[in-house]
Amino acid sequence: MHDIIIIGAGIAGLTAAIYGRRAGLTAALLERNIFGGQMVESAEVENYPGVPVTTGPELAAAACEQADKLGAQIIYDTCTALEREADCWKIIGTSAEYRAKAVIIANGAVHRRLGCEGEERLAGRGVSYCATCDGAFFRGRDVAVVGGGNTALEDALFLANMCNKVYLIHRRDQFRGDRVLVDAVRQRENIELVMDAQVTHITGEQKVGGVEVTFRSGETRAIDLSAVFIAIGVQPDTEVFASHVSRDAGGYIIADENGETGVEGLYAAGDCRAKRLRQIVTAAADGANAAFSASNYINQQQ
């Protein structure tokens, strides 16, 4: 029996473990893959307060070491089911079963991939899934945004403030985003719309050098650029918890700023939580708040 089990060892989960241990509680992290979550995909991080420049893997390793030194345990297993028992939660993994007085769901979300040639090979070397994280590295250069929803439109506007030119590539002839954002994009002189087109190849050897797009007509075009920002959505991994928590239309867990889901002893933190901004710093804040809430809950039960 643990006081807190945290499902997911990204920055939200690691922060929750740190705060849980500092509150004097036993804390274990259940991680199915590798600690750090999406953070380890960031080749450079320069927007984390107090750390001017670092890398995602370095920041993840530092947070994991801090949690480990405080006595948090990392268990490599996959949560396949969650059940409520009389006085605790039971987490069913592929290898074992675990019990805890409180559970923090922090298993994040996964960026949807294009699935084209060059995407995986150049990830972190010009292929990015977060314009606000990585856009500043390409100041003054030509870049592309792929997508047609609000995130893609917002990313294009954000990048247009610092980049020489932004190609906005969308597979349809109309955007799915809000009209006010569409109008703003069309008014920017350094944003070029590439409609009815799909990226079929991201080119470059050691870093992104360009993209090849194929239009619905069958014609192709090669575009030279330095970075590709893919904004076709993210997929939260919350299905296993669907019977216990409320979720929004996108599958994100509905929880307040304290991480409270409205279910006794069950909290959510990080990118799996319904919110507007998903960054390393907001995930860390979520983890701290959820651990504080879980600590208060456990103390009240004793």
C-alpha positions in Angstrom: 0.0 0.0 0.0 1.3 3.4 -1.1 0.0 6.8 0.0 0.1 8.1 -3.6 0.6 6.3 -6.9 1.3 8.6 -9.8 0.5 7.2 -13.2 3.1 8.6 -15.6 6.6 9.8 -15.0 6.7 12.9 -17.1 7.4 16.3 -15.6 3.9 16.5 -14.0 4.3 13.0 -12.4 7.9 13.6 -11.3 6.9 17.0 -9.7 4.0 15.3 -7.9 6.3 12.7 -6.6 8.7 15.3 -5.3 5.9 17.2 -3.6 4.4 14.1 -2.2 7.7 12.9 -0.7 8.3 16.4 0.8 4.9 16.1 2.5 6.1 12.9 4.2 4.0 10.5 2.0 5.1 7.4 0.3 5.0 7.9 -3.5 5.4 5.6 -6.4 5.4 6.4 -10.1 4.0 3.9 -12.6 5.6 4.4 -16.0 5.1 2.3 -19.1 8.0 3.6 -21.1 10.7 6.0 -20.1 10.7 8.8 -17.5 10.4 12.3 -18.8 7.4 11.9 -21.2 7.2 14.3 -24.1 9.9 16.5 -22.5 12.6 14.1 -23.7 11.7 15.0 -27.4 12.8 18.6 -26.9 16.4 19.0 -28.1 16.5 22.5 -26.4 14.5 24.0 -23.6 15.0 27.7 -22.9 11.6 28.7 -21.4 11.8 27.0 -18.0 12.2 29.6 -15.3 15.6 29.7 -13.7 17.2 27.4 -16.3 18.1 29.7 -19.3 19.2 26.8 -21.6 19.0 23.0 -21.2 17.7 20.0 -23.1 14.6 18.0 -22.5 16.5 14.8 -21.6 18.7 16.8 -19.1 15.8 18.4 -17.4 14.0 15.0 -17.2 17.1 13.3 -15.7 17.5 16.1 -13.1 13.8 15.8 -12.1 14.0 12.0 -11.9 17.2 12.1 -9.8 15.6 14.6 -7.4 12.5 12.4 -7.0 14.7 9.4 -6.5 16.9 11.0 -3.8 13.7 12.0 -1.9 12.7 8.3 -1.9 10.1 8.2 -4.7 9.9 4.8 -6.4 9.6 4.3 -10.2 7.9 1.1 -11.3 8.0 0.3 -14.9 4.6 -1.1 -15.7 1.5 -0.2 -17.7 -1.8 0.6 -16.0 -4.5 -1.4 -17.7 -7.4 -0.7 -15.3 -8.3 1.3 -12.2 -10.7 0.1 -9.5 -12.1 1.6 -6.4 -12.0 -0.5 -3.2 -13.4 0.3 0.2 -10.4 2.3 1.5 -8.1 2.7 -1.5 -7.6 2.6 -5.2 -6.4 -0.6 -7.0 -4.2 -0.1 -10.1 -4.0 -3.1 -12.3 -0.8 -3.3 -14.3 0.4 -5.8 -16.9 2.9 -7.2 -14.3 1.3 -6.7 -10.9 -1.4 -4.9 -8.9 -0.8 -1.9 -6.8 -2.8 -0.1 -4.1 -2.8 3.5 -3.0 -4.8 5.9 -0.8 -4.8 8.4 -3.7 -4.0 8.3 -7.4 -2.7 11.1 -9.6 -3.2 10.5 -13.3 -0.4 12.2 -15.1 0.2 10.0 -18.2 0.1 12.9 -20.6 -0.9 13.1 -24.3 0.8 12.1 -27.5 1.1 14.4 -30.5 -0.4 13.0 -33.7 2.1 12.3 -36.3 2.0 12.9 -40.1 3.5 9.6 -40.8 5.5 10.9 -43.7 9.1 10.1 -44.7 11.7 12.0 -42.6 9.4 12.9 -39.7 10.7 10.5 -37.1 14.3 10.8 -38.3 14.4 14.6 -38.0 12.3 14.9 -34.8 14.0 17.4 -32.6 16.2 18.5 -35.5 13.8 20.9 -37.1 10.6 18.8 -36.8 8.7 20.1 -33.8 5.2 19.6 -32.3 5.3 22.8 -30.2 5.8 26.2 -31.8 5.8 28.1 -28.5 8.6 25.7 -27.2 10.9 25.7 -30.2 9.9 28.7 -32.4 12.5 31.0 -31.1 15.3 28.7 -32.3 14.3 29.6 -35.9 14.1 33.3 -35.6 14.6 35.0 -39.0 14.2 31.8 -41.0 11.6 30.2 -43.2 9.4 27.6 -41.5 6.2 25.6 -42.1 3.2 24.9 -40.0 1.1 21.8 -40.9 -2.6 21.8 -39.8 -5.9 23.6 -40.2 -7.3 24.0 -36.7 -7.0 26.7 -34.1 -3.6 25.4 -32.9 -2.1 25.5 -36.4 -3.5 29.0 -37.0 -2.2 30.3 -33.6 1.2 28.7 -34.3 1.4 30.4 -37.7 0.6 33.8 -36.2 3.1 33.2 -33.3 5.9 32.2 -35.7 5.1 35.1 -38.1 6.2 37.5 -35.4 9.8 36.1 -35.4 10.3 34.1 -38.6 11.1 35.4 -42.1 8.3 33.4 -43.7 5.7 30.9 -42.6 4.1 28.4 -44.9 0.8 27.2 -43.6 0.1 23.8 -45.1 -3.4 22.3 -44.9 -4.8 19.2 -46.6 -8.2 20.8 -47.2 -9.3 24.0 -49.0 -10.9 25.5 -45.9 -9.6 25.9 -42.4 -11.4 24.3 -39.4 -10.3 27.1 -37.0 -12.2 30.1 -35.8 -12.9 32.8 -38.3 -11.1 35.5 -36.4 -7.9 33.5 -36.5 -8.4 32.7 -40.2 -8.8 36.4 -41.0 -5.7 37.3 -39.0 -3.6 34.7 -40.8 -4.8 35.9 -44.2 -3.8 39.4 -43.3 -0.2 38.5 -42.5 2.1 39.3 -45.4 4.7 36.7 -44.4 2.3 33.8 -44.1 1.8 31.9 -47.3 -1.2 29.5 -47.5 -0.5 26.1 -49.1 -4.0 24.6 -49.4 -5.3 21.2 -50.6 -1.8 19.8 -50.0 -0.2 17.1 -47.8 3.4 16.9 -46.7 4.7 13.7 -48.2 8.4 14.0 -47.3 10.4 16.1 -44.9 13.9 16.5 -46.4 17.3 17.0 -44.9 20.2 15.0 -43.6 21.3 16.1 -40.1 18.5 18.7 -39.9 15.4 19.8 -41.8 16.1 21.3 -45.1 12.6 21.4 -46.6 9.4 19.6 -47.4 7.8 18.1 -50.4 4.0 18.5 -50.7 1.5 16.8 -52.9 -1.6 18.7 -53.9 -5.0 17.1 -54.4 -4.5 17.6 -58.2 -1.5 15.3 -58.1 1.0 18.1 -58.6 4.0 18.3 -56.2 6.1 21.2 -54.8 9.4 21.3 -53.0 9.7 24.1 -50.4 13.1 25.0 -48.8 12.8 25.8 -45.0 14.5 25.2 -41.7 11.7 23.8 -39.5 8.3 22.1 -39.7 5.8 22.6 -36.9 3.2 19.8 -36.9 -0.1 20.9 -35.4 -2.6 18.2 -36.3 -3.7 17.5 -32.7 -2.8 15.5 -29.7 -4.3 12.4 -28.3 -4.7 12.1 -24.5 -4.2 8.5 -23.1 -7.3 8.5 -20.8 -9.5 5.8 -22.1 -8.6 3.4 -19.2 -9.9 6.0 -16.7 -13.1 6.8 -18.6 -15.4 5.1 -16.2 -14.2 7.1 -13.2 -13.6 10.6 -14.4 -15.4 13.2 -16.6 -13.7 14.0 -19.9 -14.2 16.7 -22.5 -14.9 16.1 -26.2 -11.2 15.7 -26.9 -10.8 13.0 -24.2 -9.0 15.2 -21.7 -9.8 14.7 -18.0 -11.8 17.5 -16.5 -10.1 18.6 -13.3 -9.7 22.0 -11.6 -6.5 23.9 -10.9 -6.0 21.9 -7.8 -6.0 18.7 -9.8 -9.3 17.6 -8.3 -11.5 15.5 -10.6 -14.5 15.5 -8.3 -13.8 11.8 -7.5 -12.6 11.1 -4.0 -8.8 10.4 -4.0 -8.4 10.7 -7.7 -6.5 13.6 -9.3 -5.2 14.7 -12.7 -2.1 16.6 -13.7 -0.2 17.6 -16.8 -1.1 17.2 -20.5 -3.9 14.7 -19.9 -5.9 17.5 -18.0 -8.3 19.7 -19.9 -6.6 23.2 -20.2 -5.4 25.7 -22.7 -1.6 25.8 -22.4 0.5 22.6 -22.3 4.1 23.4 -21.5 6.7 21.9 -19.2 6.2 24.7 -16.6 2.4 24.2 -16.6 2.7 20.4 -16.2 5.1 20.9 -13.3 2.6 23.3 -11.6 -0.2 20.8 -12.2 1.9 18.1 -10.5 2.6 20.3 -7.4 -1.1 21.2 -7.0 -2.3 17.6 -7.4 0.2 16.3 -4.9 -0.8 19.0 -2.4 -4.5 18.2 -2.9 -3.8 14.4 -2.5 -1.7 15.1 0.7 -4.6 17.1 2.2 -7.0 14.4 1.3 -4.9 11.6 2.9 -4.3 13.6 6.0 -8.0 14.1 6.5 -8.6 10.4 6.3 -6.2 9.6 9.1 
